[in-house]
Amino acid sequence: MSIQIGEKIPAATLTTATADGPKPVSTDEVFGGKTVALFAVPGAFTPTCSARHLPGFKDHRADLAAKGVDTIACLSVNDAFVMGAWAESQGVGNDEIVMLADGNGELTQALGLALDASGFGMGQRSQRYSMLVKDGVVTQLNVEQGGEFRVSSAEHLLAQL
């Protein structure tokens, strides 16, 4: 069963890419005391993720901030090096969107939002979703049905604010 609205984000350690190399970051650091728009993708550099999902949140960054979002974060079951390279290729700075690597899928599993993409040669990944998290508690959750890109978009989350 996946995480539900009103539940706290589980404790986990994620990784971000920095100029000094990968840096561990706890979910408490990411979500504590802030309003965070989190979106998750099945994989960095994949077509929908690169063409629509990440660019949508980049394009609507100011709109989300105007509605009270302190941080936009992108989560994927990829390593920090891949997430850093993807951000660079998309022209996204960590001050714009925090790129969170869940390399072993630990948070993704704890959220109940894992996706078995082994049929496509991709192993365990994350479902595509967006959520709004206020001080560590989920207040909105939008999980896509397989192959869709609709409710996890920046535009959809923005309309919920």
N, C-alpha and C positions, 0 to 999 in steps of 0.2 A: 504494500500500500504506500502511496506517495505521501509526502508531506502535505498538510492541509493548512488552509487559512487559519490563523490564530496560533499556529505552532511555531516554536523557536527553531531557528537554523541549528542543526547539530554541530557540535564542536569538531573541527577538522583543521588540518594544516594543508594549505595550498601553496603554490609557488608563483612568483612573478619574475619576469626577466628584468634585470637592471644592468647598468653599465658595468657593474662589478661582478656580474654573473647572477645565477638564480638566487632568489631570496625567499625563504619561507615566510608565510603570512597566515595568521590564524583567522578563522571565521569571526572571532570576537573583534579582531582588528579591522576587518573589512566591514562588518555589519553593526558593531556596537556604537550606540549613540548617534546613528546617522539614518537617513532615509536613502536606501540603495535600490536602484533599478538594476536588477540582475537578469541577464539573458544568457541562455546556454545554447550551444550549437553542437551538432554531432561531430564536427571536425573543422579545424582551421583549414583554410584554402579550398574547402569544398564549394561547389558552385553557388548554391542558394545562400550559404553563410557569407561568402565573399561578395556576391553581387547585390544582396538585398538586406540580410540581417544586420551585420556589423555596420554597413554604410547608413542604414536607417537610424540606428542609435547615434552614430556620429552626426548625422544631419540634424537630428532633433535634440541634441545635447542642451542647447540654450532653452528650448521649450520645456524640457523636463526639469531643468534647474528652476525655471520660472514657476513651476508647479510644486517646488519644494524638494526635489531630488538633489541630494548632496553628492552622490557618487553613482556613476554608471559602471557596471562591471560585467565582463564577458567571461563565461566559464566554459571550458572544454576539456575533455579527457585527452589532452595532448601534453607534451612536456613544455617547460618554460621557454626553451629555445625556439620551438615551433610557434608558440604564442607570440614571442617577441618578434620573430621574423614576419609573422602574419600582420601584426600591428604596424610594423615598419612598411610593409608592402601596401597597406591600406592608408598610410599617412596618419596613423592614430598614435598620439602620445599617451603615456600612462597617466598624465594629468587630465586627459579627456575621457578615456575609458580604461579602467583597470583590467588588464588581461590576466585572468586567473587560470593557471594550469592545475588541473586535477589529474595529474599524470597516472596515478593508479586507480582513479575512479572512486576513491574512498568517500568523498562528499556526495558524489552522484549516487552511489549505492545507498548511503545513509538517507538521502532524500527520497529514495524509492523511485528515482527518475532515470535509471539505467536503460540502455538500449542495446540489445544483442545485434550487432551489425556484422557478425562473423560470416553471414551469408554473402556479404559484399567484400569480404577480406579486410574488414576494419576492426574486428574484435569487439570488445565492450566499449560503448560510447555513451554519450548523454542523449536523452530525448531533447528535442527542440522545445524550449519554453522561455517564458519571461515571468518574472515575479517582482513585486514591490515588497521590500523588507524594511520595516521601521524598528530601529533599535533591536535588531535580531529576530523580530517576529514577522512572519509572512502575513501581509495584508491583502495581496492580490496574487493569484497564481493562474497562469495561462499556458496549458500544455497542449501542444499540437497533436493532432491525429497523424498517423504515419504518412509521410510524404507531403504533408501540408505546410504552408507558411502563411498564416493569417493571424491567429490570436497571440502569437509571440512577438509580433512586430512592435517597433517603437511607437507607431501610430496607434495601435490598439491599446498599449499600456498608457500612453498619453491621454487617450480618451477616458480611461478609467480614473484619472486623477482629478 
